[in-house]
Structures are given as structure tokens and as C-alpha cells.
């Protein structure tokens, strides 16, 4: 081994965040296409998500690439994701770029397709948080609206 070569350790490949409840921050989101086993092109929303174990806020963070299959089946997993997003952004439609910067909590798991050596991260049970500036504005409006009722 030469002195200027980087050493690669097996520990470099361990998951930093365990499967289970995580907090997340979406850092990138865009439409993309992938091929299925049947060689069909399907549309996805490709997310780059920074995750951290929900019960360990001082723990490591890890970046995951999450592919959401655009599937218009009512009550399906994509439908539940869209509903969760729309509840917090208070609109009836969105584009992937609107997702960038959203925070929340979800369940992280890894799926290994039959015959594959690779596990793909997936997230479910998405809950999005309102942006802090919106919360501050709502709180100020609440205080202004209720100031007359306070005995100050």
C-alpha cells in the first residue's frame, strides 16, 4: 500500500441509520423514468432525502435516494404520499420542486428484490411538518386575533 492511497474499510459500507422511524429533509426532487422488469418505462419522482433516526436526534444522518412510483391508484402508497404533501402545503396540486426543503417523519425500510444483491431504501407513512415561517405567522395571527380576550 502506498502512503498516499485512501484506505477503504468494510465499516464504510454499514448503514448509518437503522430501519424504522426517521426524521427527514428532502434536499432534491425531480421527475425521472426507469425501466421495469418487463422493460416498460414508468414515471417516478426521484427524491434525495437526508434521514436521521427519530429517537436519536444526536445520531448520524444519512442521505438516501428514494424512488416514488407515480401511480394514480386511489388509496395506494403514492396517493397517501400526495395527500400528506398537500395537507401541509395547503394546495390541491404540486410539482416535485415544491417538495425541496420539506421536513417531517416517516418509516424507513429496505427492499431487496428476489435474486438481487442490492437493497433499495423506501419510505412510508409520510408526515410532513409545516414550515417554521408559516407556523410563526399563524401564531402571530392567533395572538393578534385573541389579544382582546387576554387580561393584560
C-alpha positions in Angstrom: 0.0 0.0 0.0 1.3 3.4 -0.9 1.3 6.2 1.6 -1.0 8.5 -0.4 -3.7 5.9 -1.2 -7.0 6.2 0.5 -7.8 3.2 2.7 -11.3 1.7 2.3 -12.7 -0.1 5.3 -15.6 -2.6 5.4 -17.2 -0.3 8.1 -17.6 2.4 5.4 -20.5 0.3 3.9 -22.6 0.0 7.1 -25.9 1.7 7.3 -25.7 4.8 9.5 -29.5 4.9 10.0 -31.4 1.8 11.0 -34.8 0.9 9.5 -37.7 2.3 11.5 -39.0 5.8 12.3 -36.8 8.6 10.9 -36.9 12.3 10.6 -36.2 13.6 7.1 -35.4 16.6 5.0 -36.0 16.5 1.2 -33.0 18.0 -0.5 -33.8 17.3 -4.1 -36.9 16.1 -6.0 -37.5 15.6 -9.8 -39.4 13.5 -12.3 -37.5 10.6 -13.8 -38.2 7.4 -15.8 -37.0 3.9 -15.0 -37.4 0.6 -16.7 -39.3 -2.3 -15.1 -38.5 -6.0 -15.3 -41.0 -6.1 -18.2 -38.9 -3.5 -20.0 -41.6 -0.8 -19.6 -40.8 2.8 -18.9 -42.5 4.1 -15.7 -42.5 7.6 -14.3 -41.1 8.1 -10.8 -40.4 11.1 -8.5 -36.8 10.7 -7.5 -36.1 12.1 -4.1 -32.8 12.8 -2.3 -33.6 12.6 1.4 -31.5 13.3 4.4 -32.7 10.9 7.2 -31.9 10.5 10.9 -33.3 8.1 13.4 -36.3 9.7 15.0 -35.4 8.6 18.6 -31.7 9.6 18.2 -31.5 13.3 17.2 -27.8 13.3 18.0 -27.1 10.3 15.8 -25.7 10.1 12.3 -27.5 11.4 9.3 -27.6 9.6 6.0 -28.6 10.5 2.5 -31.0 8.2 0.8 -32.2 8.1 -2.8 -35.9 7.3 -2.7 -37.9 6.4 -5.9 -41.6 7.0 -5.7 -43.5 5.3 -8.5 -46.2 7.7 -9.9 -49.2 5.5 -9.5 -52.7 7.1 -9.6 -54.4 4.2 -7.8 -56.7 5.6 -5.1 -55.6 4.8 -1.5 -52.3 3.4 -2.8 -48.9 4.4 -1.3 -48.3 7.2 -3.8 -51.8 8.6 -3.1 -51.1 8.6 0.6 -47.8 10.4 0.0 -49.5 13.1 -2.2 -52.3 13.6 0.4 -49.7 14.1 3.1 -47.8 16.7 1.0 -51.0 18.6 0.0 -52.1 18.8 3.7 -49.0 20.7 4.6 -48.6 22.9 1.5 -52.4 23.7 1.5 -53.0 23.3 -2.1 -54.5 20.7 -4.4 -51.5 20.1 -6.7 -47.8 20.2 -6.7 -44.6 19.6 -8.7 -41.6 17.8 -7.4 -39.6 21.1 -6.9 -42.2 22.1 -4.3 -41.0 19.2 -2.1 -37.5 20.5 -1.7 -36.9 21.7 1.8 -39.9 19.9 3.3 -39.3 18.2 6.6 -41.1 15.5 8.5 -41.1 12.0 9.8 -41.6 8.6 8.1 -40.8 4.9 8.3 -37.6 3.8 6.5 -37.2 0.3 5.3 -35.1 -1.5 2.7 -36.4 -3.8 0.0 -34.3 -6.5 -1.7 -35.9 -7.8 -4.9 -35.8 -11.5 -5.4 -32.5 -12.6 -6.9 -30.8 -9.2 -6.2 -27.8 -8.5 -4.0 -28.9 -4.9 -3.6 -31.4 -3.4 -1.1 -33.3 -0.3 -2.1 -34.5 2.2 0.5 -38.1 3.0 0.7 -40.2 5.2 2.9 -43.8 5.1 4.0 -46.2 6.7 6.5 -45.0 10.2 5.5 -45.9 13.0 7.8 -44.8 16.5 6.7 -44.3 19.5 9.1 -45.4 23.0 8.3 -42.5 25.3 7.5 -41.4 27.3 10.6 -42.2 30.7 9.0 -45.8 29.5 8.4 -46.1 28.4 12.0 -44.7 31.7 13.2 -47.2 33.6 11.1 -50.1 31.5 12.2 -49.1 32.0 15.8 -48.8 35.8 15.4 -52.2 35.9 13.7 -53.7 33.8 16.6 -52.2 36.2 19.2 -53.4 39.2 17.3 -56.9 37.7 16.9 -57.1 36.8 20.6 -55.3 39.8 22.2 -58.6 41.4 23.2 -59.6 38.3 25.2 -56.4 38.4 27.3 -56.4 40.3 30.6 -53.0 42.0 30.2 
